[in-house]
């Protein structure tokens, strides 16, 4: 069906003619299973498990039937798994019943997990028993039902035809997931995305990169993130291809071996992963991997050129966000058509624009805020009407990123409009960390910034003002943060303002707002060189991850 026939929000309409050949995820899986039931669909090297399309289709139906005893159709559930068959079984089983899935980052601290569970109004939580130690405290504090799910083999036997007949009708515009991303107030915000959002984006990427049923995607990013579930999973499914799922934390050293062993042809990564692969010995063969999608943070041109020269794999940079189902623009395919240094041209499913502070369109070559509209754009934020009004205004999603468009239609990402930190592709707002530091009895105020890091793109540096400068150490403050924050959100650098002779207090403007830009300038001019010279002796902290 044509998306113009669907009840769309203003920011989901575009000037493009877009079709949705499948009403929902289940219809998509069913169609691809019918095309090639015996084709390999999912591969899990760690557990040596493989599933054909037919096998996984039946697993998804069994999971769907089992879920009826735990949650009503069109309800909401939270799932806490790594990249496993169990994650995908619950996901596909749930969305077939119109159940909204809230995937939760397994690295979050219990307090952060609790916020998402409560904020999402979910009816039940399904989790990997290996995470029992982290989940147990929440189970004792919350009245919601928690269901450990260890193995898809434990699902009850079903009659596939009967289970199929019992499924409710799920419309393309029905919500499919709520993905929580960092929020400006210190709490994460839930982005509500639909079946239509994911499917139109997935099909567009398939057509853009000419993916086929022979495509074998290697997924090195977590499924609880937008990139893993959209680019690696939905896109490859739309092509009718195969997906190799690996542990995001342990896969880099074996990356090229996995590519060779399973014949991977395609992957999607963050720039920090490219940098990490460059730092490791190359043990693969040139030519197996046909292309790499890259986005999520600024990709230095030198990194891209060094990677391609060494490995012979073309990189296709793109631009997008969780709110736009991952990507809205890509560099042209094949590699000879690329405009290096740009994030490419807009996909044929949506529109992009560059506007000034008054939302007026800017001419080509002029920097402004990058905006998107089309059927790949989310419904909005869960229970945040003011933020919805701000970010989805005048028929456009306002990304909060600055960039420009050239006369050939290529877009260029320039900078963040706000102070968002992007560390290894993870989006972190300073307020999240500042809120935690403010709870320390010896901290009067703090300011958190992102500083340059060769591998992760950015690291976290916290400037703190102490009541008693001699009563707290940097390492003590790091440990304090660790009690409430996931490891990747913990500061690597702590700078005690009271101990700086040339900047004894946090810089502030006329309205007493802390000037984060001044702090970044100070770090770069005064501390970065000292850190390199002294081997980080001036700070103590975790390496993050």
C-alpha positions as CSV (number, residue, x, y, z in Angstrom):
1,X,0.0,0.0,0.0
2,X,1.1,3.6,-0.5
3,X,2.0,5.4,2.7
4,X,-0.1,8.4,1.5
5,X,-3.2,6.3,2.3
6,X,-2.2,5.9,5.9
7,X,-3.0,8.2,8.8
8,X,0.3,10.0,9.0
9,X,1.5,12.8,11.3
10,X,2.6,16.0,9.5
11,X,6.3,15.2,10.0
12,X,5.8,11.7,8.5
13,X,4.6,13.1,5.1
14,X,7.1,13.7,2.3
15,X,7.2,14.6,-1.3
16,X,8.3,11.1,-2.1
17,X,6.0,8.3,-3.5
18,X,6.6,5.5,-0.9
19,X,5.0,2.0,-0.7
20,X,4.8,-0.3,2.3
21,X,4.6,-3.8,0.8
22,X,4.3,-5.4,4.3
23,X,1.8,-4.2,6.9
24,X,4.1,-5.2,9.8
25,X,7.1,-7.2,10.8
26,X,5.3,-10.5,11.0
27,X,4.1,-10.2,7.4
28,X,7.6,-9.3,6.3
29,X,9.1,-12.4,8.0
30,X,6.3,-14.6,6.7
31,X,6.8,-13.3,3.1
32,X,10.6,-13.9,3.2
33,X,10.1,-17.4,4.7
34,X,7.7,-18.2,1.9
35,X,10.3,-17.1,-0.7
36,X,13.1,-19.4,0.7
37,X,12.1,-21.4,3.8
38,X,15.4,-23.4,3.8
39,X,17.7,-20.4,3.4
40,X,19.9,-19.7,6.4
41,X,18.5,-16.6,8.3
42,X,20.2,-16.3,11.7
43,X,23.7,-17.4,12.7
44,X,25.1,-17.2,16.3
45,X,28.8,-18.1,16.2
46,X,29.2,-18.0,20.0
47,X,26.7,-20.8,20.6
48,X,27.0,-22.4,17.2
49,X,23.3,-22.0,16.6
50,X,21.8,-21.5,13.1
51,X,18.2,-21.1,12.0
52,X,16.7,-21.2,8.6
53,X,13.8,-18.8,7.7
54,X,11.3,-21.6,8.3
55,X,12.8,-22.6,11.7
56,X,12.8,-19.0,13.0
57,X,9.4,-18.3,11.6
58,X,8.0,-21.2,13.7
59,X,10.0,-20.0,16.7
60,X,8.5,-16.6,16.4
61,X,5.0,-18.1,16.3
62,X,5.8,-20.2,19.4
63,X,7.0,-17.1,21.2
64,X,3.9,-15.2,20.2
65,X,1.7,-18.0,21.6
66,X,3.7,-18.2,24.8
67,X,3.5,-14.4,25.3
68,X,-0.3,-14.5,25.4
69,X,-0.1,-16.0,28.9
70,X,2.1,-13.0,30.1
71,X,0.8,-9.9,28.4
72,X,-2.3,-8.8,26.4
73,X,-2.2,-8.0,22.7
74,X,-1.1,-4.4,22.0
75,X,0.4,-4.1,25.4
76,X,4.1,-3.2,26.2
77,X,7.0,-5.3,27.4
78,X,10.6,-4.6,28.3
79,X,13.3,-7.0,27.1
80,X,16.9,-7.2,28.5
81,X,19.1,-9.5,26.3
82,X,22.4,-9.3,24.5
83,X,22.6,-10.3,20.8
84,X,20.9,-13.7,21.1
85,X,18.2,-15.8,19.5
86,X,16.1,-15.2,22.6
87,X,16.1,-11.5,22.0
88,X,14.8,-12.0,18.5
89,X,12.3,-14.6,19.4
90,X,10.7,-12.4,22.0
91,X,10.9,-9.4,19.7
92,X,9.3,-11.0,16.6
93,X,6.8,-13.0,18.8
94,X,5.7,-9.8,20.5
95,X,5.4,-7.5,17.6
96,X,3.3,-10.1,15.7
97,X,0.7,-9.5,18.4
98,X,0.9,-5.7,18.3
99,X,2.9,-5.7,21.5
100,X,5.3,-2.8,21.8
101,X,8.9,-3.9,22.7
102,X,11.1,-1.7,24.9
103,X,14.7,-3.1,24.4
104,X,17.0,-2.1,27.3
105,X,20.7,-1.7,27.3
106,X,22.2,-4.6,29.3
107,X,25.0,-2.3,30.5
108,X,22.7,0.1,32.3
109,X,22.8,0.4,36.1
110,X,19.8,-1.1,37.9
111,X,18.5,2.4,38.7
112,X,18.6,3.3,35.0
113,X,16.8,0.1,34.1
114,X,14.1,0.8,36.7
115,X,13.4,4.2,35.2
116,X,12.8,2.8,31.8
117,X,10.6,0.0,33.1
118,X,8.5,2.5,35.0
119,X,8.4,5.2,32.4
120,X,7.4,2.8,29.6
121,X,4.4,1.5,31.5
122,X,5.3,-2.0,30.5
123,X,3.2,-5.0,31.6
124,X,6.2,-7.4,32.0
125,X,9.9,-7.7,31.7
126,X,11.7,-10.6,29.9
127,X,15.4,-11.0,30.5
128,X,18.5,-13.2,30.1
129,X,19.0,-15.4,33.2
130,X,22.7,-14.5,32.9
131,X,21.7,-11.0,34.1
132,X,20.0,-12.3,37.2
133,X,22.5,-10.6,39.5
134,X,21.6,-7.2,38.1
135,X,17.9,-7.9,37.8
136,X,17.4,-9.5,41.3
137,X,17.4,-6.1,43.2
138,X,14.7,-4.8,40.9
139,X,12.6,-7.9,41.2
140,X,12.6,-7.4,45.0
141,X,11.5,-3.7,44.7
142,X,9.0,-3.8,41.9
143,X,5.6,-5.4,41.6
144,X,5.8,-5.9,37.8
145,X,6.3,-9.5,36.5
146,X,9.8,-10.6,35.6
147,X,10.2,-13.6,33.2
148,X,13.7,-15.2,32.7
149,X,13.9,-16.7,29.2
150,X,16.9,-18.9,28.8
151,X,16.5,-20.8,25.5
152,X,14.2,-20.7,22.5
153,X,14.3,-24.5,22.6
154,X,12.2,-24.3,25.8
155,X,9.2,-22.7,23.9
156,X,6.2,-25.0,23.9
157,X,5.3,-26.9,20.7
158,X,2.6,-25.3,18.6
159,X,0.5,-25.8,15.5
160,X,1.9,-23.1,13.2
161,X,-1.3,-22.7,11.2
162,X,-3.4,-22.4,14.3
163,X,-1.0,-19.9,15.9
164,X,-1.0,-17.8,12.6
165,X,-4.8,-17.7,12.6
166,X,-4.9,-16.4,16.2
167,X,-2.8,-13.3,15.5
168,X,-4.5,-10.0,15.6
169,X,-4.4,-7.4,12.8
170,X,-1.5,-5.0,13.2
171,X,-1.5,-1.8,11.2
172,X,1.7,-0.3,9.7
173,X,1.3,2.8,11.8
174,X,1.1,0.8,15.1
175,X,4.1,1.3,17.4
176,X,6.6,-1.5,17.3
177,X,9.3,-0.3,19.8
178,X,10.2,2.4,22.2
179,X,13.9,3.0,22.1
180,X,15.3,5.0,25.0
181,X,18.1,7.5,24.3
182,X,19.8,10.0,26.6
183,X,17.7,13.0,27.6
184,X,18.5,16.6,28.2
185,X,16.9,16.5,31.6
186,X,19.2,13.7,32.8
187,X,16.6,10.9,32.2
188,X,16.5,9.0,29.0
189,X,13.7,9.7,26.5
190,X,11.7,7.0,24.8
191,X,11.4,7.3,21.0
192,X,8.2,5.6,19.7
193,X,8.7,4.0,16.3
194,X,6.3,2.1,14.1
195,X,6.3,-1.0,11.9
196,X,6.1,1.4,8.9
197,X,9.2,3.4,10.1
198,X,11.5,0.4,10.2
199,X,10.2,-1.3,7.0
200,X,10.3,1.7,4.7
201,X,13.8,2.5,6.0
202,X,15.0,-1.1,5.6
203,X,13.6,-1.4,2.0
204,X,15.2,1.9,1.1
205,X,18.6,0.8,2.3
206,X,18.2,-2.5,0.4
207,X,17.5,-0.7,-2.8
208,X,20.3,1.9,-2.2
209,X,23.0,-0.7,-1.7
210,X,21.6,-3.2,-4.1
211,X,21.4,-5.9,-1.4
212,X,20.1,-9.3,-2.3
213,X,19.2,-12.7,-0.8
214,X,22.9,-13.5,-1.1
215,X,23.7,-10.6,1.4
216,X,25.3,-11.9,4.6
217,X,25.3,-9.1,7.2
218,X,27.5,-9.3,10.3
219,X,25.9,-7.5,13.2
220,X,28.5,-6.1,15.6
221,X,26.3,-3.5,17.2
222,X,23.8,-4.3,20.0
223,X,20.2,-5.2,19.2
224,X,18.9,-3.0,21.9
225,X,20.1,0.0,19.8
226,X,18.4,1.4,16.8
227,X,21.2,0.5,14.4
228,X,21.3,-3.2,15.3
229,X,17.6,-3.8,15.0
230,X,17.1,-1.6,11.9
231,X,20.2,-1.7,9.8
232,X,21.5,-5.2,10.5
233,X,18.2,-7.0,11.2
234,X,15.4,-5.3,9.4
235,X,17.4,-4.3,6.3
236,X,18.9,-7.8,5.8
237,X,15.5,-9.4,6.4
238,X,14.0,-7.1,3.7
239,X,16.7,-8.4,1.3
240,X,15.9,-12.0,2.3
241,X,19.6,-12.4,3.4
242,X,21.4,-13.9,6.3
243,X,22.6,-12.3,9.6
244,X,25.6,-13.2,11.7
245,X,25.1,-12.0,15.3
246,X,28.2,-11.5,17.4
247,X,29.0,-10.2,20.9
248,X,29.6,-6.4,20.4
249,X,32.2,-6.4,23.2
250,X,34.2,-9.4,22.1
251,X,33.9,-9.4,18.4
252,X,36.6,-6.9,17.2
253,X,39.6,-9.1,17.7
254,X,37.9,-11.9,15.8
255,X,36.1,-9.6,13.3
256,X,38.0,-10.5,10.2
257,X,38.0,-14.2,11.1
258,X,34.2,-14.1,11.5
259,X,33.9,-12.3,8.2
260,X,35.9,-15.0,6.4
261,X,34.3,-18.0,8.2
262,X,30.7,-17.0,7.6
263,X,31.2,-15.1,4.3
264,X,29.9,-11.8,5.5
265,X,29.4,-9.2,2.8
266,X,28.0,-6.2,4.6
267,X,28.1,-4.6,8.1
268,X,27.2,-1.4,9.9
269,X,29.5,0.2,12.4
270,X,30.5,3.4,14.3
271,X,33.7,5.3,13.4
272,X,35.2,4.2,16.7
273,X,34.9,0.5,15.5
274,X,36.8,1.4,12.3
275,X,39.6,3.0,14.5
276,X,39.7,-0.1,16.7
277,X,40.0,-2.5,13.7
278,X,42.9,-0.4,12.4
279,X,44.8,-0.8,15.6
280,X,44.6,-4.6,15.4
281,X,46.5,-7.1,13.2
282,X,44.7,-7.9,10.0
283,X,43.9,-11.6,9.6
284,X,41.3,-11.5,6.9
285,X,41.3,-11.6,3.2
286,X,40.6,-8.6,1.0
287,X,37.5,-8.5,-1.0
288,X,35.1,-10.6,1.1
289,X,33.4,-7.6,2.7
290,X,31.8,-5.6,0.0
291,X,30.9,-2.5,2.0
292,X,30.5,-0.9,5.4
293,X,27.8,1.5,6.5
294,X,29.1,4.1,9.0
295,X,27.4,6.8,11.1
296,X,26.5,7.7,14.6
297,X,29.3,10.2,15.1
298,X,31.7,12.3,13.0
299,X,33.8,10.1,10.7
300,X,37.3,11.8,10.2
301,X,38.2,11.6,6.5
302,X,41.7,10.4,7.4
303,X,40.3,7.5,9.3
304,X,38.1,6.5,6.3
305,X,41.0,6.8,3.9
306,X,43.4,4.8,6.1
307,X,40.9,2.1,6.6
308,X,40.0,1.7,2.9
309,X,43.7,1.8,1.9
310,X,44.5,-1.0,4.3
311,X,41.5,-3.3,4.0
312,X,40.1,-2.4,0.5
313,X,36.5,-2.1,1.8
314,X,34.5,0.9,0.8
315,X,32.8,2.9,3.6
316,X,29.5,4.6,3.0
317,X,28.8,7.4,5.5
318,X,25.3,8.4,6.3
319,X,23.2,10.7,8.5
320,X,20.2,10.0,10.6
321,X,19.0,9.4,14.1
322,X,16.9,7.1,16.3
323,X,14.0,9.5,15.6
324,X,14.3,8.8,11.8
325,X,14.7,5.0,12.1
326,X,18.5,5.3,11.8
327,X,19.3,6.8,8.4
328,X,17.9,9.5,6.1
329,X,20.8,10.1,3.8
330,X,23.8,8.1,2.4
331,X,26.7,8.6,0.3
332,X,26.0,7.4,-3.3
333,X,26.5,3.8,-4.2
334,X,28.7,2.3,-5.7
335,X,31.9,3.7,-4.3
336,X,32.9,5.7,-7.4
337,X,29.8,7.9,-7.0
338,X,30.6,9.0,-3.4
339,X,31.3,12.5,-2.3
340,X,34.0,12.0,0.3
341,X,33.6,14.0,3.4
342,X,29.8,14.3,3.1
343,X,27.0,12.2,4.6
344,X,25.5,11.8,1.2
345,X,22.2,12.6,-0.4
346,X,18.7,12.1,1.0
347,X,17.1,8.7,0.6
348,X,14.1,8.5,-1.8
349,X,11.7,7.9,1.1
350,X,12.0,11.2,2.9
351,X,12.9,14.9,2.6
352,X,15.8,16.8,4.3
353,X,16.2,20.5,4.8
354,X,18.6,23.0,6.4
355,X,16.9,25.8,8.5
356,X,17.9,28.8,10.6
357,X,16.8,29.5,14.2
358,X,13.5,30.8,12.8
359,X,12.9,27.6,10.9
360,X,13.4,29.3,7.5
361,X,15.0,27.3,4.8
362,X,18.6,28.2,4.2
363,X,20.3,28.4,0.7
364,X,22.9,25.7,-0.3
365,X,26.3,26.2,1.3
366,X,24.9,27.8,4.5
367,X,25.1,26.0,7.8
368,X,21.9,25.5,9.9
369,X,19.9,22.8,11.6
370,X,19.4,19.6,9.7
371,X,15.7,18.6,9.5
372,X,13.9,15.4,8.3
373,X,10.4,14.5,7.4
374,X,8.9,11.3,5.9
375,X,7.4,7.9,6.8
376,X,10.7,6.8,8.5
377,X,10.2,9.5,11.2
378,X,9.0,8.4,14.6
379,X,5.6,9.1,16.1
380,X,7.4,11.1,18.8
381,X,8.6,10.8,22.4
382,X,6.8,8.7,25.0
383,X,5.0,10.9,27.5
384,X,6.9,14.1,26.6
385,X,4.4,16.4,24.9
386,X,6.6,19.6,25.3
387,X,9.6,17.9,23.7
388,X,7.4,16.6,20.9
389,X,6.1,20.1,20.2
390,X,9.7,21.4,20.2
391,X,11.4,18.7,18.1
392,X,8.5,17.8,15.7
393,X,7.3,21.2,14.7
394,X,6.2,22.8,11.5
395,X,6.0,19.4,9.8
396,X,9.6,18.5,10.3
397,X,11.8,16.5,12.8
398,X,14.5,18.9,14.0
399,X,17.6,16.8,14.6
400,X,19.6,19.2,16.8
401,X,22.5,18.7,14.4
402,X,24.2,21.5,12.4
403,X,25.2,21.0,8.8
404,X,24.7,22.2,5.3
405,X,23.8,21.0,1.8
406,X,25.8,21.7,-1.4
407,X,24.4,22.5,-4.8
408,X,24.6,18.9,-5.8
409,X,22.4,17.8,-2.9
410,X,25.1,16.4,-0.7
411,X,24.7,17.0,3.0
412,X,27.5,17.7,5.4
413,X,27.4,17.2,9.2
414,X,29.3,19.9,11.1
415,X,28.5,19.8,14.8
416,X,26.0,19.2,17.6
417,X,23.6,21.9,18.3
418,X,23.6,21.0,21.9
419,X,26.3,19.6,24.2
420,X,25.6,16.0,23.5
421,X,28.5,13.6,24.0
422,X,28.9,10.8,21.5
423,X,31.3,8.2,22.9
424,X,31.8,5.2,20.6
425,X,28.4,5.8,19.1
426,X,26.7,5.9,22.5
427,X,24.8,9.2,23.0
428,X,25.3,10.7,26.5
429,X,23.9,14.0,27.8
430,X,26.1,15.8,30.4
431,X,23.0,16.3,32.6
432,X,22.9,12.5,33.3
433,X,26.3,12.6,34.9
434,X,25.9,16.0,36.4
435,X,22.8,14.8,38.2
436,X,24.7,12.0,39.7
437,X,27.6,14.1,40.8
438,X,25.3,16.6,42.4
439,X,24.3,13.9,44.9
440,X,27.8,13.6,46.2
441,X,27.9,15.3,49.6
442,X,31.2,17.1,48.8
443,X,30.2,18.4,45.3
444,X,28.7,21.8,45.1
445,X,28.4,21.9,41.3
446,X,29.7,20.2,38.2
447,X,29.9,20.5,34.5
448,X,30.5,17.6,32.1
449,X,31.9,17.8,28.6
450,X,33.0,15.6,25.8
451,X,36.7,15.7,24.9
452,X,38.4,14.3,21.8
453,X,39.4,10.6,21.9
454,X,41.3,8.9,19.1
455,X,39.4,5.6,19.4
456,X,35.9,6.5,20.8
457,X,35.5,9.8,19.1
458,X,34.9,11.4,22.5
459,X,35.5,10.7,26.2
460,X,33.9,12.2,29.2
461,X,35.5,14.8,31.4
462,X,33.8,16.2,34.5
463,X,34.7,19.5,36.1
464,X,33.7,19.6,39.8
465,X,33.7,22.2,42.5
466,X,34.1,20.7,46.0
467,X,33.1,22.0,49.3
468,X,36.3,20.7,50.9
469,X,39.0,20.2,48.2
470,X,41.0,17.9,50.5
471,X,38.1,15.6,51.4
472,X,37.5,13.8,48.1
473,X,39.8,12.3,45.4
474,X,39.2,11.9,41.7
475,X,39.1,8.1,42.0
476,X,36.5,8.4,44.8
477,X,34.3,10.5,42.6
478,X,34.7,8.0,39.7
479,X,33.6,5.2,42.1
480,X,30.6,7.3,43.2
481,X,29.5,7.7,39.6
482,X,29.9,3.9,39.1
483,X,27.2,3.2,41.6
484,X,24.5,4.9,39.5
485,X,25.8,5.0,35.9
486,X,26.6,2.4,33.3
487,X,30.3,2.1,32.6
488,X,30.2,3.9,29.3
489,X,28.7,6.9,31.0
490,X,31.3,7.2,33.7
491,X,33.8,10.0,33.4
492,X,37.3,9.1,32.4
493,X,38.6,12.5,33.6
494,X,37.7,14.3,36.8
495,X,39.0,17.9,37.1
496,X,38.7,19.5,40.6
497,X,38.1,23.2,39.9
498,X,39.3,24.2,43.4
499,X,42.8,22.9,42.5
500,X,43.2,24.9,39.3
501,X,45.1,28.1,39.8
502,X,44.1,29.6,36.5
503,X,40.4,28.7,36.6
504,X,39.2,28.5,40.2
505,X,35.5,28.3,39.3
506,X,33.2,27.1,36.6
507,X,32.9,29.8,33.8
508,X,29.4,31.2,33.5
509,X,27.6,33.7,31.3
510,X,25.4,36.7,32.3
511,X,22.5,34.4,33.2
512,X,24.8,32.2,35.3
513,X,24.6,29.4,32.8
514,X,27.8,27.3,32.8
515,X,29.7,27.8,29.6
516,X,30.6,24.3,28.4
517,X,32.4,25.7,25.3
518,X,34.8,27.5,27.6
519,X,35.5,24.3,29.5
520,X,36.2,22.5,26.2
521,X,38.6,25.2,25.2
522,X,40.3,25.1,28.6
523,X,40.7,21.4,28.4
524,X,42.2,21.5,25.0
525,X,44.6,24.3,25.7
526,X,45.6,23.5,29.2
527,X,45.0,19.9,30.0
528,X,45.1,17.8,26.9
529,X,48.8,18.3,26.3
530,X,49.6,17.8,30.0
531,X,47.7,14.5,29.9
532,X,49.6,13.3,26.9
533,X,52.9,14.4,28.4
534,X,52.3,13.0,31.8
535,X,50.5,9.8,30.8
536,X,47.2,10.7,32.4
537,X,48.8,11.1,35.8
538,X,46.7,14.2,36.6
539,X,43.5,12.2,36.6
540,X,42.2,8.8,37.7
541,X,39.2,7.0,36.2
542,X,37.8,4.1,34.3
543,X,38.3,3.6,30.6
544,X,34.6,3.4,29.9
545,X,33.1,1.0,27.4
